Amino acid sequence: MKESYIDILNIRRMAFEAVAKIAYENRPISDIALEVYNILPGEEAKYRENIFRERAVMGERLRMCIGLDARTAANTEAITEGLDAMDYDRRIYNPPLVSVIKVACEACPENKVTVTDQCHACIGHPCVNVCPKNAVTYTAKGAIIDQDKCIKCGKCVSACPYNAINHQKRPCAESCGVKAISSDELGRADINEDKCVACGRCIITCPFGAISDKSEIYQLIKSLQSDRKVYAIVAPSFVGQFGVNVSPEQIREAIKQLGFEDVIEVGLGADLTTMNEAHEFLEQVPTGKIPFMGTSCCFSWKSMVRKQFPDINDKISESSTPMIYSGKQMKKRDPDCEVVFIGPCISKKLEALEDEVAEVIDFVITYEELLGMFLAKGIEPSEIEVDEEMMDASETGRFYAVSGGVAEAVKRRIGEIDPDVKVNIENAEGLDNCVKLARMAKLGRMDGKLIEGMACMGGCVGGPGTIVAETKTGKAVKKFAAESIYKSPAENEHIPEEDRPDDSKLKNN
């Protein structure tokens, strides 16, 4: 889906690059207003019906790249309104994270069944016969649907032998697994923040690029320009994001050239998550303290359970996520440093706002935003020469990026601690499937199991902040995982002994 929407991806990247250039070149933040015209020059529109609307949309997109809220067309202030307050070298934005750029929204029909010009006015007219509400009428020129009677059941769509009936649904709302998108008074998409878990699926499915998330790359670059040491921690899905021939080591060096002190794999934190969740499972599930245990890695999955299934929230692992464990390790090594999580995920930006997490994670950006920074600095990872091998994480820690990888890592670790314990796994990818999994767990049908929820299809490799399709990066992740010298998280020499759980009393508990 992402790669087929290349024009929208290019628009987003141009916005990230423009903001990054302003920051790196130490230009006034108000130059955002000029960048609208640099990105969209001339008098002719390229993407929309006129250049004025294009520029209005780009202006709001650039404001969100600085960390500000998107405004409506009713706003009378200049595009530079509020920018001075964002000219800072620390995290500064607040929820909502994901918003509809109202001036970009086309107010797509929410749910409508229509007969197309492919109707052959056939004698059989099965569309009429299957309609439970008599909403379809047969005429000599073709079928007609009475929208007042139609209940959008889709039976006529399935029955038509010519595929001449179309069931049109709003792409953003259809993709939302928690049904957080409805319409405002003008028919435009509207996000219910009480339901939204910031999975970002709506961002990558909107054909008009009308939904976006806030960024903090401007503030991050200002931090990189300060005298503080800033470290990057990269999620396991980073391999393959900048080309199949670009090595993980080249990506690491490219990130360092942006001004980072060093780059560490979040797979290191994943190894700690694996060990702690395995310990927690053995302590809780076989002993009957809890009926099942859910993994804690995906923040959108955890947020969905917290909001929609509070009854089972205490069954989700209390272990920290790989991002948090990695941040803690970096702060332990250098208490005065700043830590930046770079990954595929938008919801990690919300996770980093939580009090406990904010102490160890200072900024969160996606691979898309990282690419914008590379472009602004003229850095081409494929041209960088490296010789030092990257080896921070185990095979299973690196495999966290793929759906099922978290649960499999925990299962394998449980087997290392106590081979007599048999672990059954149930996993779901995609937020709608995660909802189904949580519902089954609430009904008691997951008892005894280790369940894993991943909001993105394919796992983290399918996240909204990725650059390359998950089918390509999934292979790169598996290859990189196999290259680790640590086959178990317990073998990882980078994890201090005092940070490991004591599993000695768990066997045959």
C-alpha positions in Angstrom: 0.0 0.0 0.0 2.7 2.5 1.0 4.8 2.1 -2.2 1.8 2.4 -4.4 1.1 5.8 -2.9 4.5 7.1 -4.0 3.3 10.7 -4.6 2.0 11.0 -1.0 5.2 9.5 0.3 7.2 12.1 -1.7 5.1 14.9 -0.3 5.8 13.8 3.2 9.5 13.4 2.6 9.7 16.9 1.0 8.1 18.3 4.1 10.5 16.5 6.5 13.5 17.5 4.4 12.4 21.1 4.3 12.0 21.3 8.1 15.3 19.5 8.7 17.2 21.9 6.3 15.8 24.9 8.2 17.1 23.4 11.5 20.5 22.3 10.2 21.1 25.6 8.4 20.1 27.6 11.5 17.6 29.6 9.5 14.7 31.3 11.2 11.9 28.9 12.0 9.6 31.3 10.2 11.2 30.2 6.9 8.5 27.5 7.0 6.3 30.0 5.1 8.9 30.2 2.3 9.3 26.4 2.1 5.6 26.1 1.0 6.6 28.0 -2.2 9.9 26.1 -2.6 8.1 22.8 -2.5 5.2 23.9 -4.6 6.5 26.6 -7.0 4.8 28.2 -10.0 1.1 28.7 -10.8 0.0 25.2 -11.8 -1.2 22.6 -9.3 0.5 19.2 -9.5 -1.7 17.2 -7.1 -5.0 19.0 -6.5 -7.4 21.2 -8.4 -5.5 24.5 -7.7 -2.2 25.6 -6.4 -3.8 27.6 -3.5 -5.3 24.5 -1.9 -2.1 22.6 -2.5 -0.1 25.3 -0.6 -2.7 25.5 2.2 -2.3 21.7 2.7 1.5 21.9 2.6 1.5 24.7 5.1 -0.5 22.7 7.6 1.7 19.7 7.0 4.9 21.7 7.6 3.4 23.0 10.8 2.7 19.5 12.0 6.3 18.6 11.1 7.3 21.3 13.7 5.0 19.8 16.3 2.0 22.1 16.0 -1.7 21.1 15.5 -3.3 21.2 12.1 -5.7 24.1 11.6 -8.9 24.4 9.6 -9.5 26.8 6.7 -11.4 29.1 9.1 -8.2 30.0 10.8 -7.2 33.6 10.0 -3.7 33.7 11.4 -0.5 33.4 9.3 1.2 30.1 8.8 3.9 31.2 11.2 1.4 31.5 14.1 2.8 29.6 17.1 6.2 28.7 15.5 8.3 30.7 18.0 7.1 28.5 20.9 8.4 25.4 19.0 11.9 26.8 18.5 13.4 24.7 21.2 15.9 21.8 21.6 13.7 19.5 23.7 10.5 17.6 23.1 7.6 20.0 23.1 4.5 18.6 21.3 1.4 17.4 23.0 -1.5 15.1 21.9 -3.3 14.7 19.7 -0.5 13.0 17.8 -2.5 11.9 14.7 -4.8 14.5 13.1 -6.8 15.1 10.0 -5.6 18.0 7.9 -9.1 19.3 7.2 -8.3 21.4 4.2 -6.9 18.2 2.5 -9.8 15.9 3.3 -12.2 15.2 0.4 -15.1 14.1 2.6 -15.3 10.7 1.0 -18.6 8.9 1.3 -18.5 6.8 4.5 -20.5 3.9 3.2 -22.3 3.8 -0.1 -23.4 1.0 -2.5 -23.9 2.2 -6.1 -24.5 0.6 -9.5 -21.8 1.4 -12.1 -22.1 1.7 -15.9 -21.0 -1.9 -16.2 -24.5 -3.1 -15.4 -25.9 -5.2 -18.3 -29.6 -5.0 -17.2 -29.6 -8.8 -17.2 -32.8 -10.8 -17.0 -31.7 -12.7 -14.0 -31.1 -9.5 -11.9 -29.8 -11.4 -8.9 -29.1 -8.1 -7.2 -32.9 -7.5 -6.9 -33.6 -11.0 -5.7 -31.0 -11.0 -2.9 -31.8 -7.6 -1.4 -33.4 -8.0 2.0 -34.9 -4.5 2.0 -36.2 -4.3 -1.6 -33.8 -1.4 -2.2 -32.8 -2.5 -5.7 -35.1 -1.9 -8.6 -34.8 -3.5 -12.0 -35.2 -1.3 -15.1 -34.6 -1.8 -18.8 -31.5 0.4 -18.4 -30.1 -1.3 -15.4 -30.5 -1.7 -11.7 -31.1 1.3 -9.4 -30.5 1.4 -5.7 -32.7 3.4 -3.3 -30.2 4.9 -0.9 -32.9 5.5 1.7 -33.7 1.8 1.9 -30.2 0.4 1.4 -28.5 -1.1 4.5 -25.1 -1.6 2.9 -25.2 -5.3 3.5 -23.3 -6.0 0.3 -25.4 -8.9 -0.8 -26.1 -7.3 -4.2 -22.4 -6.7 -4.6 -21.6 -10.3 -4.2 -24.5 -11.5 -6.3 -23.8 -9.4 -9.5 -22.1 -11.7 -12.1 -20.6 -8.6 -13.8 -19.1 -7.0 -10.7 -21.1 -4.0 -11.7 -22.1 -2.9 -8.2 -19.6 -1.1 -6.0 -19.5 -0.9 -2.2 -17.6 2.3 -1.5 -16.1 2.8 2.0 -14.0 5.6 3.3 -10.4 4.3 3.2 -9.3 5.8 6.4 -12.3 4.6 8.4 -12.2 1.2 6.8 -8.6 0.7 7.8 -9.1 1.7 11.4 -9.2 -1.4 13.6 -10.7 0.4 16.6 -13.4 2.4 14.7 -12.0 5.7 15.8 -12.9 7.6 12.6 -16.3 9.2 11.9 -17.4 12.5 10.1 -17.5 16.1 11.3 -20.3 18.5 10.4 -18.9 19.0 6.9 -18.6 15.3 6.2 -14.8 15.3 6.6 -13.0 12.6 8.5 -12.8 13.1 12.3 -10.7 11.1 14.7 -12.0 10.2 18.2 -9.0 10.6 20.5 -10.6 8.4 23.1 -10.6 5.5 20.8 -7.5 6.2 18.7 -4.3 4.2 19.5 -2.1 6.0 17.0 -1.3 2.9 15.0 -1.0 5.1 11.9 -2.9 2.9 9.5 -5.2 5.8 8.5 -2.2 7.8 7.5 -0.9 5.3 5.0 -4.3 4.4 3.6 -5.7 7.9 2.9 -5.4 8.4 -0.9 -5.2 12.2 -0.4 -2.6 12.3 2.3 -5.1 14.1 4.5 -4.1 12.5 7.8 -0.7 13.0 9.4 1.2 12.8 12.7 3.3 15.4 14.5 7.0 15.4 14.2 9.8 16.6 16.4 12.8 16.4 14.0 13.3 20.2 14.3 13.7 20.0 18.0 15.8 16.9 17.7 18.2 18.6 15.3 18.5 21.6 17.6 19.4 19.1 20.4 22.1 17.5 18.1 23.5 21.0 17.6 23.8 21.5 21.4 26.7 20.4 23.6 24.7 17.4 24.9 25.6 13.8 23.8 22.7 12.3 21.8 22.5 8.6 21.2 20.3 6.8 18.7 18.6 3.5 19.4 17.3 1.8 16.2 14.4 -0.6 16.1 15.1 -4.1 14.7 13.1 -3.3 11.5 15.7 -0.7 10.4 17.6 -3.2 8.2 16.6 -2.9 4.5 14.8 0.4 4.9 17.4 2.4 2.9 17.9 -0.2 0.1 18.6 -4.0 0.1 22.3 -3.4 -0.6 22.7 -0.9 2.3 24.2 -2.8 5.3 23.1 -2.2 8.9 26.6 -0.8 9.6 26.2 1.7 6.8 22.9 2.9 8.3 24.6 3.2 11.7 27.4 5.3 10.3 25.0 7.5 8.3 23.0 8.2 11.5 26.3 9.2 13.3 27.0 11.6 10.5 23.8 13.4 11.4 25.4 14.4 14.7 24.7 11.4 16.9 27.3 10.2 19.4 26.6 6.5 18.7 23.9 4.1 17.5 22.7 1.0 19.4 20.3 -1.7 18.3 16.9 -1.8 20.2 17.3 -5.5 19.8 19.4 -5.2 22.9 16.4 -4.0 24.8 14.3 -6.7 23.1 16.6 -9.3 24.7 15.8 -7.9 28.1 12.1 -7.9 27.2 12.4 -11.6 26.2 14.1 -12.6 29.5 11.7 -10.6 31.6 8.5 -11.8 29.9 9.7 -15.4 30.0 10.3 -15.0 33.7 7.0 -13.4 34.2 5.1 -16.0 32.2 6.6 -18.9 34.2 5.9 -17.1 37.4 2.3 -16.2 36.6 0.6 -18.6 34.1 1.6 -22.2 35.0 1.0 -21.3 38.7 -2.6 -20.1 37.9 -2.0 -16.5 39.1 -3.2 -15.3 35.7 -5.0 -17.4 33.0 -2.9 -16.2 30.1 -0.3 -13.5 29.3 -0.1 -11.0 26.5 3.1 -9.5 25.2 3.9 -5.9 25.9 6.0 -4.9 22.9 3.4 -3.1 20.7 2.1 0.1 22.3 -0.9 0.3 20.0 -1.9 -3.2 21.1 -1.4 -2.3 24.7 -3.4 0.9 24.3 -6.3 -0.9 22.6 -6.5 -3.4 25.4 -6.3 -0.6 28.0 -9.2 1.3 26.3 -11.5 -1.4 25.0 -10.8 -4.4 27.3 -9.8 -3.1 30.7 -10.9 -6.4 32.3 -7.8 -8.2 30.8 -5.4 -5.3 31.0 -3.7 -6.9 34.0 -3.0 -9.9 31.9 -0.7 -8.0 29.6 3.0 -8.3 30.6 4.3 -5.8 33.0 7.8 -6.0 31.4 9.0 -2.9 29.7 9.1 -2.6 25.9 12.4 -2.9 24.0 12.5 0.8 23.5 12.3 1.5 27.3 14.9 -1.2 28.2 17.3 0.2 25.6 16.8 3.7 26.8 17.5 2.6 30.4 20.7 0.9 29.2 21.9 4.1 27.5 21.0 6.3 30.5 22.9 3.9 32.7 26.0 4.2 30.6 25.7 8.0 30.3 23.2 9.5 32.7 23.5 13.0 31.1 22.9 11.8 27.6 19.8 12.1 25.4 18.3 9.0 23.8 16.4 9.0 20.4 14.3 6.1 19.4 14.3 5.6 15.6 11.7 3.1 14.3 8.7 2.2 12.2 6.2 3.2 14.7 4.1 6.3 15.3 2.5 5.2 18.6 6.0 5.1 20.2 5.8 8.9 20.1 2.8 8.6 22.5 4.5 6.0 24.6 7.5 8.3 25.1 5.2 10.9 26.6 4.3 8.7 29.6 6.1 9.8 32.7 8.2 6.7 33.3 9.2 6.5 29.6 10.0 10.2 29.2 12.8 9.8 31.8 14.7 7.5 29.4 13.5 8.4 25.9 14.0 12.1 24.8 12.8 11.9 21.2 11.1 9.5 18.8 11.3 9.7 15.0 10.4 7.3 12.2 12.5 6.0 9.3 10.6 8.4 7.1 11.7 11.3 9.2 15.2 9.9 9.4 15.3 9.9 5.6 14.2 13.5 5.6 17.3 14.3 7.8 19.6 12.3 5.4 18.3 14.3 2.4 18.7 17.6 4.2 22.3 16.8 5.0 23.1 15.2 1.6 23.9 11.8 3.2 23.7 8.7 1.1 24.1 5.6 3.3 25.0 3.3 0.3 28.1 5.3 -0.3 29.5 5.1 3.2 32.5 2.8 3.9 32.4 0.8 7.2 34.4 -1.9 8.7 33.1 -2.4 12.3 30.4 -5.1 12.7 27.1 -4.3 14.4 26.5 -6.8 17.2 24.3 -5.6 20.0 21.5 -8.1 20.0 20.6 -11.8 19.8 19.0 -13.6 16.9 15.6 -13.6 18.6 16.0 -9.9 19.7 16.4 -8.9 16.1 13.5 -11.0 15.1 11.1 -8.9 17.1 10.4 -6.9 14.0 8.4 -9.6 12.4 4.9 -10.7 13.4 5.1 -13.7 15.8 8.8 -12.9 16.6 8.1 -11.6 20.1 6.1 -14.6 21.3 8.5 -17.0 19.6 11.5 -15.4 21.4 9.7 -15.6 24.7 8.7 -19.2 24.1 12.3 -20.2 23.3 13.6 -18.5 26.4 10.9 -20.3 28.5 12.2 -23.6 27.0 15.7 -22.7 28.0 14.7 -22.1 31.6 12.3 -25.0 32.0 12.0 -27.5 29.1 9.1 -29.2 30.8 6.8 -26.2 30.3 4.9 -26.3 27.0 3.9 -22.9 25.7 1.1 -22.4 23.2 1.2 -19.2 21.2 -1.6 -17.2 19.6 -0.7 -14.1 17.7 -2.6 -11.4 15.7 -1.3 -8.9 13.2 -3.4 -5.9 12.2 -5.4 -3.9 14.8 -8.8 -5.4 13.8 -7.3 -8.9 14.4 -5.9 -7.7 17.7 -9.3 -6.7 18.8 -10.6 -10.2 17.9 -7.8 -11.8 19.8 -8.4 -9.6 22.9 -12.1 -10.5 22.7 -11.3 -14.2 22.6 -9.0 -13.8 25.5 -11.7 -12.0 27.5 -14.1 -14.9 26.8 -11.5 -17.4 28.3 -10.5 -19.0 25.0 -6.8 -18.1 25.3 -6.3 -19.6 28.8 -2.8 -21.1 29.3 -1.5 -19.3 26.2 1.1 -16.6 25.4 -0.6 -14.1 23.1 1.0 -11.5 20.9 -0.7 -8.5 19.4 0.9 -6.5 16.6 -1.1 -3.5 15.3 0.7 -3.5 11.9 0.3 -6.2 9.3 3.5 -8.2 9.1 4.6 -6.8 12.5 6.9 -3.8 13.0 8.2 -4.1 9.4 4.8 -3.0 8.3 4.7 0.1 10.4 3.5 3.5 9.2 6.9 5.1 9.5 8.7 2.6 7.2 10.0 3.3 3.8 10.0 -0.1 2.1 7.3 -2.7 1.9 7.3 -5.3 4.6 7.7 -8.2 2.1 11.1 -6.9 1.3 12.3 -5.8 4.7 11.0 -9.0 6.3 13.7 -10.9 4.4 16.4 -8.5 5.4 15.4 -8.8 9.1 15.5 -12.6 9.0 19.0 -12.5 7.4 20.3 -9.9 9.9 18.9 -12.0 12.8 20.6 -15.2 11.6 24.0 -13.3 11.5 24.0 -12.6 15.3 26.6 -14.5 17.3 24.1 -14.6 20.2 21.5 -17.3 19.6 19.8 -16.6 22.9 19.3 -13.4 24.8 21.0 -15.0 27.8 24.2 -15.1 25.7 24.2 -11.3 25.1 27.4 -10.0 26.7 26.1 -6.4 26.5 23.5 -7.0 29.2 24.8 -6.5 32.7 24.2 -9.4 35.1 22.4 -7.1 37.6 19.8 -6.3 34.9 18.8 -9.9 34.2 15.9 -11.6 36.0 16.8 -14.4 38.5 15.3 -17.5 36.9 17.0 -20.0 39.3 13.9 -20.6 41.3 11.4 -20.9 38.4 12.1 -24.4 37.2 9.3 -26.8 38.3 7.8 -23.8 40.2 
